[in-house]
């Protein structure tokens, strides 16, 4: 487990360093001050799309084909339930103590009556899903977002949210404390495949609706993150599970 966490942290540190150094040498193609790494980001965006089409989307379609609908939904619910632990810790770090109690109640109900989160009993009881992560916590602490970035395999983010994702994944998520590295990797892989399967339909809508998919995705991501930070939406949407900084489909 510790070797896996060490490799994860080292990778995040490398990515962060590359982003920081790249920001000194790159300017946005369209002059967007939020996106000084636009040239690099567009290349990474195309790389992610290529990997999706060549590998992850076929795997996701196969996963959907062999997985009954209620099982697919149950798996998504389990990962959402795991993510509620991260949400509760960030509630506390943001001094949202009433919300922390609310989210703790949601976690307890789903973990018990919902059979480990397979069934989302809490939402039917009025305990709706919240989305709080360490990227939002850093924002509430006054840390600037930094440049917009496309993270390989994960998609839209910012420098602040990438650091936040590292903290959530390596320190706050229960998956980080799974003792067997193989089990931990299996959980991460299953969560990623489940996310890709759920995100395919949204990705198709973007391709149909957007003249420039990259700009559309960037605008949607930054707007949603701003809304989440300012509590203008609960975050009960896609990619709310433990694996990811990137809350919009690629």
NUVEXDREN-129931 format. One record per residue: residue number from 0; x, y, z of N, C-alpha, C in turn; residue in three letters. Coordinates in steps of 0.2 Angstrom, whole numbers. Example, Ala and Ser with C-alpha at 12.3 -4.5 7.8 and 13.67 -1.06 7.14 Angstrom:
# NUVEXDREN-129931
     n    n.px    n.py    n.pz   ca.px   ca.py   ca.pz    c.px    c.py    c.pz   res
     0      66     -28      39      62     -22      39      66     -16      39   ALA
     1      64     -11      35      68      -5      36      64       0      39   SER
# end
This chain:
# NUVEXDREN-129931
     n    n.px    n.py    n.pz   ca.px   ca.py   ca.pz    c.px    c.py    c.pz   res
     0       4      -6       0       0       0       0       4       6       0   UNK
     1       9       6       4      14      12       5      17      14      -2   UNK
     2      20       8      -5      23       9     -11      19      12     -16   UNK
     3      12      10     -16       7      12     -21       6      20     -20   UNK
     4       5      22     -14       4      29     -12      10      33     -14   UNK
     5      16      30     -12      22      34     -14      23      35     -21   UNK
     6      21      30     -26      21      31     -33      16      36     -35   UNK
     7      10      36     -32       5      41     -34       7      48     -32   UNK
     8      10      49     -26      12      56     -24      17      58     -28   UNK
     9      22      54     -30      28      56     -35      25      58     -41   UNK
    10      20      54     -44      17      56     -50      14      62     -50   UNK
    11      10      64     -45       7      70     -44      12      76     -44   UNK
    12      17      75     -40      22      80     -39      25      81     -46   UNK
    13      27      76     -50      30      77     -56      25      81     -61   UNK
    14      19      79     -61      14      83     -65      13      90     -63   UNK
    15      13      91     -56      13      98     -54      19     102     -56   UNK
    16      25      99     -56      31     103     -58      31     104     -65   UNK
    17      29      99     -69      28     100     -76      23     106     -78   UNK
    18      18     106     -74      13     111     -76      16     118     -74   UNK
    19      19     118     -68      22     125     -66      27     127     -71   UNK
    20      32     123     -73      37     125     -77      34     127     -84   UNK
    21      29     123     -86      26     124     -93      22     131     -93   UNK
    22      20     133     -87      16     140     -87      21     145     -88   UNK
    23      27     144     -87      32     150     -88      34     151     -95   UNK
    24      32     145     -99      34     146    -106      29     146    -111   UNK
    25      22     145    -109      17     144    -113      12     149    -112   UNK
    26       8     151    -117       3     156    -117      -3     153    -121   UNK
    27      -9     155    -118     -15     152    -121     -16     154    -128   UNK
    28     -18     150    -133     -18     151    -140     -23     157    -141   UNK
    29     -29     157    -137     -34     162    -138     -34     167    -133   UNK
    30     -28     168    -129     -27     173    -124     -31     173    -118   UNK
    31     -34     167    -116     -38     166    -110     -33     166    -104   UNK
    32     -33     171    -100     -28     171     -94     -29     165     -90   UNK
    33     -35     162     -90     -36     156     -86     -32     150     -88   UNK
    34     -30     150     -95     -28     144     -98     -21     146    -102   UNK
    35     -16     147     -98     -10     149    -101      -6     143    -104   UNK
    36      -9     137    -103      -6     131    -105     -10     128    -111   UNK
    37     -14     132    -114     -19     130    -119     -16     125    -124   UNK
    38     -10     126    -127      -7     122    -132      -6     115    -129   UNK
    39      -2     115    -124      -1     108    -120      -8     105    -118   UNK
    40     -12     109    -116     -19     106    -114     -23     103    -120   UNK
    41     -23     106    -125     -26     104    -131     -23      97    -134   UNK
    42     -16      97    -133     -13      90    -135     -15      85    -130   UNK
    43     -15      86    -124     -17      81    -119     -25      80    -120   UNK
    44     -29      84    -121     -36      83    -122     -37      78    -128   UNK
    45     -33      79    -134     -33      75    -139     -31      68    -137   UNK
    46     -25      68    -133     -23      61    -131     -28      57    -127   UNK
    47     -31      61    -122     -37      58    -118     -42      55    -123   UNK
    48     -44      59    -128     -50      57    -132     -47      51    -136   UNK
    49     -41      51    -139     -38      45    -142     -38      39    -138   UNK
    50     -36      39    -132     -36      34    -127     -43      31    -126   UNK
    51     -48      36    -125     -55      34    -124     -58      30    -130   UNK
    52     -57      33    -136     -59      29    -142     -56      22    -143   UNK
    53     -49      22    -142     -46      16    -143     -46      11    -138   UNK
    54     -47      13    -132     -46       8    -126     -52       9    -121   UNK
    55     -53      14    -118     -58      15    -112     -65      14    -114   UNK
    56     -67      17    -120     -74      17    -122     -76      10    -124   UNK
    57     -72       6    -127     -73      -1    -129     -74      -5    -122   UNK
    58     -69      -4    -118     -70      -8    -111     -76      -6    -108   UNK
    59     -78       1    -108     -84       3    -104     -90       0    -107   UNK
    60     -90       0    -114     -96      -3    -117     -97     -11    -116   UNK
    61     -91     -14    -116     -91     -21    -114     -93     -22    -107   UNK
    62     -91     -18    -102     -93     -18     -95    -101     -17     -95   UNK
    63    -103     -12     -98    -111     -11     -98    -115     -17    -101   UNK
    64    -112     -20    -106    -115     -26    -110    -116     -32    -105   UNK
    65    -111     -33    -101    -111     -39     -97    -113     -38     -90   UNK
    66    -115     -31     -88    -117     -30     -81    -124     -28     -81   UNK
    67    -128     -31     -78    -135     -29     -77    -136     -22     -74   UNK
    68    -141     -19     -77    -142     -11     -75    -142     -10     -68   UNK
    69    -146     -14     -64    -146     -13     -56    -139     -14     -53   UNK
    70    -135     -19     -56    -128     -20     -53    -124     -14     -55   UNK
    71    -124     -11     -61    -120      -6     -63    -122       0     -58   UNK
    72    -128       1     -57    -131       7     -53    -128       6     -46   UNK
    73    -128       0     -43    -126      -2     -37    -119      -1     -36   UNK
    74    -115      -3     -41    -107      -1     -41    -106       6     -40   UNK
    75    -110      10     -44    -109      17     -44    -111      20     -37   UNK
    76    -116      17     -34    -118      19     -28    -113      18     -22   UNK
    77    -109      12     -23    -104      10     -18     -99      15     -18   UNK
    78     -96      17     -24     -91      22     -25     -93      29     -22   UNK
    79     -99      30     -24    -102      37     -21    -102      37     -13   UNK
    80    -104      31     -10    -104      30      -3     -97      31       0   UNK
    81     -92      28      -4     -85      29      -2     -83      36      -2   UNK
    82     -85      39      -7     -83      46      -8     -86      51      -2   UNK
    83     -92      48       1     -95      52       6     -90      53      12   UNK
    84     -85      49      13     -80      49      18     -76      56      17   UNK
    85     -74      56      10     -70      62       8     -74      68       9   UNK
    86     -80      68       7     -85      74       8     -85      76      15   UNK
    87     -86      71      20     -87      73      27     -81      77      30   UNK
    88     -75      74      28     -69      77      30     -68      84      28   UNK
    89     -70      85      21     -69      92      18     -75      96      21   UNK
    90     -81      94      23     -86      98      26     -82     101      33   UNK
    91     -79      96      37     -76      99      43     -71     104      42   UNK
    92     -66     102      37     -61     107      35     -63     114      33   UNK
    93     -69     114      30     -72     120      28     -77     123      33   UNK
    94     -77     120      39     -81     122      45     -89     122      43   UNK
    95     -91     117      39     -98     116      37    -100     111      42   UNK
    96    -101     112      48    -102     107      53    -109     104      53   UNK
    97    -114     108      51    -121     105      51    -121     101      45   UNK
    98    -118     103      39    -118      98      33    -114      92      35   UNK
    99    -109      92      39    -105      86      40    -109      81      44   UNK
   100    -113      84      49    -118      79      52    -123      76      47   UNK
   101    -125      80      43    -130      78      38    -127      73      33   UNK
   102    -121      74      31    -118      69      27    -115      63      30   UNK
   103    -114      63      37    -112      58      41    -119      53      41   UNK
   104    -124      56      42    -131      52      43    -132      49      36   UNK
   105    -130      52      31    -131      49      24    -127      43      23   UNK
   106    -120      44      26    -116      38      25    -118      32      30   UNK
   107    -120      34      36    -122      28      40    -128      24      37   UNK
   108    -133      28      35    -139      25      32    -137      21      26   UNK
   109    -134      23      21    -132      19      15    -127      14      17   UNK
   110    -123      14      22    -118       9      24    -121       3      27   UNK
   111    -127       5      30    -131      -1      34    -137      -3      30   UNK
   112    -142       1      30    -148      -1      27    -147      -2      19   UNK
   113    -142       2      17    -141       1       9    -135      -4       8   UNK
   114    -134      -8      12    -129     -14      11    -122     -11       8   UNK
   115    -119      -7      12    -113      -5      10    -113       0       5   UNK
   116    -119       3       4    -119       8      -1    -122       6      -8   UNK
   117    -123      -1      -9    -126      -3     -15    -132       0     -17   UNK
   118    -136       1     -12    -143       4     -13    -142      11     -10   UNK
   119    -144      16     -13    -144      23     -11    -151      25      -7   UNK
   120    -151      22      -1    -157      23       3    -158      31       5   UNK
   121    -152      34       6    -152      41       9    -156      46       5   UNK
   122    -155      46      -2    -158      51      -6    -165      50      -6   UNK
   123    -168      44      -5    -175      44      -5    -178      46       2   UNK
   124    -173      47       7    -175      50      14    -174      57      14   UNK
   125    -172      60       8    -171      67       8    -163      69      10   UNK
   126    -159      64      11    -152      66      12    -148      65       6   UNK
   127    -148      71       2    -146      71      -5    -138      71      -5   UNK
   128    -135      69     -10    -128      69     -11    -125      76     -11   UNK
   129    -120      77      -7    -116      84      -8    -109      82     -11   UNK
   130    -106      87     -14     -99      86     -17     -94      91     -14   UNK
   131     -90      89      -9     -85      93      -6     -78      89      -7   UNK
   132     -73      93     -10     -67      90     -10     -61      94      -8   UNK
   133     -55      92      -8     -50      96      -5     -48     102     -10   UNK
   134     -50     102     -16     -49     107     -21     -53     113     -18   UNK
   135     -60     111     -17     -64     116     -14     -62     119      -8   UNK
   136     -59     115      -3     -57     117       3     -51     122       2   UNK
   137     -47     121      -2     -41     125      -3     -44     132      -6   UNK
   138     -49     132     -10     -52     138     -13     -56     142      -7   UNK
   139     -59     138      -2     -62     141       4     -57     144       8   UNK
   140     -51     142       8     -45     144      12     -42     150       9   UNK
   141     -44     152       3     -41     158      -1     -36     156      -6   UNK
   142     -35     150      -7     -29     148     -12     -32     149     -19   UNK
   143     -28     152     -23     -30     153     -30     -30     147     -34   UNK
   144     -35     147     -40     -35     141     -43     -29     139     -47   UNK
   145     -25     144     -49     -19     142     -54     -22     141     -61   UNK
   146     -17     139     -65     -19     138     -72     -24     132     -73   UNK
   147     -28     132     -78     -32     127     -80     -28     122     -83   UNK
   148     -29     115     -82     -25     110     -85     -29     104     -87   UNK
   149     -27     100     -92     -30      94     -93     -25      89     -91   UNK
   150     -28      85     -86     -24      79     -83     -24      73     -87   UNK
   151     -19      70     -89     -19      64     -93     -23      59     -90   UNK
   152     -28      56     -94     -33      50     -92     -38      53     -87   UNK
   153     -38      59     -84     -43      61     -80     -47      67     -82   UNK
   154     -44      71     -86     -47      77     -89     -47      83     -86   UNK
   155     -52      88     -87     -52      95     -84     -50      95     -77   UNK
   156     -46     100     -75     -44     102     -69     -41     109     -68   UNK
   157     -39     111     -63     -34     116     -62     -28     114     -57   UNK
   158     -23     118     -57     -17     116     -53     -20     115     -46   UNK
   159     -24     120     -43     -27     119     -36     -31     112     -35   UNK
   160     -35     111     -40     -39     105     -40     -35      98     -41   UNK
   161     -29      99     -45     -25      93     -45     -22      91     -39   UNK
   162     -19      96     -35     -16      95     -29     -22      93     -24   UNK
   163     -28      96     -24     -33      93     -20     -35      86     -21   UNK
   164     -35      84     -28     -36      77     -29     -31      72     -26   UNK
   165     -25      75     -26     -19      71     -23     -21      70     -16   UNK
   166     -23      75     -12     -24      74      -5     -30      70      -4   UNK
   167     -35      71      -8     -41      66      -7     -40      59      -8   UNK
   168     -36      58     -14     -35      51     -16     -30      47     -11   UNK
   169     -24      51      -9     -19      48      -5     -20      48       2   UNK
   170     -24      53       5     -25      54      12     -32      53      15   UNK
   171     -37      55      11     -43      55      14     -48      50      12   UNK
   172     -47      47       6     -51      41       4     -50      35       7   UNK
   173     -55      31       9     -54      25      13     -50      20       8   UNK
   174     -50      21       2     -47      16      -3     -39      17      -2   UNK
   175     -37      22       0     -29      23       1     -27      19       7   UNK
   176     -31      16      11     -29      12      17     -31       5      16   UNK
   177     -33       3      10     -33      -4       8     -26      -7       9   UNK
   178     -26     -13      13     -19     -15      14     -16     -19       8   UNK
   179     -20     -22       4     -17     -26      -2     -17     -21      -8   UNK
   180     -11     -21     -11     -10     -16     -17     -14     -19     -22   UNK
   181     -15     -25     -23     -19     -28     -29     -26     -26     -28   UNK
   182     -29     -27     -22     -36     -25     -20     -37     -17     -21   UNK
   183     -32     -13     -19     -33      -6     -20     -33      -4     -28   UNK
   184     -28      -7     -32     -28      -6     -39     -35      -8     -42   UNK
   185     -37     -14     -40     -44     -17     -42     -49     -12     -41   UNK
   186     -50      -9     -35     -55      -4     -34     -54       2     -38   UNK
   187     -48       5     -39     -47      11     -43     -49       9     -50   UNK
   188     -47       3     -52     -49       2     -59     -56       1     -61   UNK
   189     -60      -2     -56     -67      -3     -57     -70       4     -56   UNK
   190     -68       8     -52     -71      15     -51     -70      19     -58   UNK
   191     -64      18     -61     -63      22     -67     -67      19     -73   UNK
   192     -68      13     -73     -72      10     -79     -79      11     -78   UNK
   193     -81      11     -72     -88      13     -70     -90      20     -72   UNK
   194     -85      25     -70     -85      32     -72     -86      33     -80   UNK
   195     -81      29     -83     -81      30     -91     -87      27     -94   UNK
   196     -90      22     -91     -96      19     -94    -102      25     -93   UNK
   197    -102      28     -87    -108      33     -85    -107      39     -89   UNK
   198    -100      41     -91     -99      47     -94    -100      47    -102   UNK
   199    -100      41    -105    -100      40    -112    -106      44    -115   UNK
   200    -112      44    -113    -118      48    -116    -117      55    -115   UNK
   201    -114      58    -110    -113      65    -109    -107      67    -114   UNK
   202    -102      63    -115     -97      65    -120    -100      65    -127   UNK
   203    -105      61    -129    -108      61    -135    -112      67    -136   UNK
   204    -115      70    -131    -119      76    -132    -114      82    -133   UNK
   205    -108      82    -130    -103      87    -131    -101      87    -138   UNK
   206    -100      82    -141     -97      81    -148    -103      84    -153   UNK
   207    -109      83    -151    -114      85    -155    -116      93    -155   UNK
   208    -115      95    -148    -117     102    -147    -112     107    -148   UNK
   209    -105     105    -147    -100     110    -147     -96     111    -153   UNK
   210     -95     117    -155     -91     119    -161     -84     117    -159   UNK
   211     -82     119    -153     -75     118    -151     -76     114    -144   UNK
   212     -75     108    -145     -76     104    -139     -72     106    -133   UNK
   213     -66     107    -134     -61     109    -129     -63     115    -125   UNK
   214     -65     121    -129     -68     127    -126     -74     125    -122   UNK
   215     -79     121    -125     -85     120    -121     -84     116    -115   UNK
   216     -79     111    -115     -77     107    -109     -74     112    -104   UNK
   217     -70     116    -106     -66     121    -101     -71     125     -98   UNK
   218     -76     128    -102     -81     133     -99     -85     129     -94   UNK
   219     -87     123     -96     -92     120     -92     -89     118     -85   UNK
   220     -82     115     -86     -79     113     -80     -78     119     -75   UNK
   221     -75     125     -77     -73     131     -73     -80     134     -70   UNK
   222     -85     134     -74     -92     136     -71     -94     132     -66   UNK
   223     -94     125     -67     -96     121     -62     -92     121     -55   UNK
   224     -86     121     -56     -81     122     -50     -83     128     -46   UNK
   225     -84     134     -50     -85     140     -46     -92     139     -43   UNK
   226     -97     136     -46    -103     135     -43    -103     131     -36   UNK
   227     -99     125     -37     -98     121     -31     -94     125     -25   UNK
   228     -89     129     -27     -85     132     -22     -90     137     -18   UNK
   229     -94     140     -22     -99     145     -19    -106     142     -17   UNK
   230    -106     136     -17    -112     132     -14    -118     134     -18   UNK
   231    -117     135     -25    -123     136     -29    -126     130     -32   UNK
   232    -123     124     -31    -126     118     -32    -123     112     -28   UNK
   233    -126     107     -27    -124     102     -22    -119      98     -25   UNK
   234    -118      97     -31    -113      93     -34    -116      86     -36   UNK
   235    -122      85     -35    -125      78     -36    -125      76     -44   UNK
   236    -119      76     -47    -119      75     -54    -113      70     -55   UNK
   237    -110      70     -62    -106      65     -64     -99      66     -61   UNK
   238     -95      60     -60     -88      60     -58     -88      63     -51   UNK
   239     -93      61     -46     -92      63     -39     -89      58     -35   UNK
   240     -86      53     -38     -83      47     -34     -76      49     -32   UNK
   241     -73      44     -29     -67      45     -25     -61      46     -30   UNK
   242     -61      45     -37     -55      45     -41     -54      52     -44   UNK
   243     -57      56     -44     -56      61     -48     -56      68     -47   UNK
   244     -51      73     -49     -52      80     -49     -57      82     -54   UNK
   245     -58      79     -60     -61      81     -66     -68      80     -66   UNK
   246     -72      85     -65     -79      83     -64     -83      84     -70   UNK
   247     -80      85     -75     -84      86     -82     -81      80     -86   UNK
   248     -85      77     -91     -83      72     -95     -78      76    -101   UNK
   249     -74      72    -103     -69      75    -108     -73      75    -115   UNK
# end
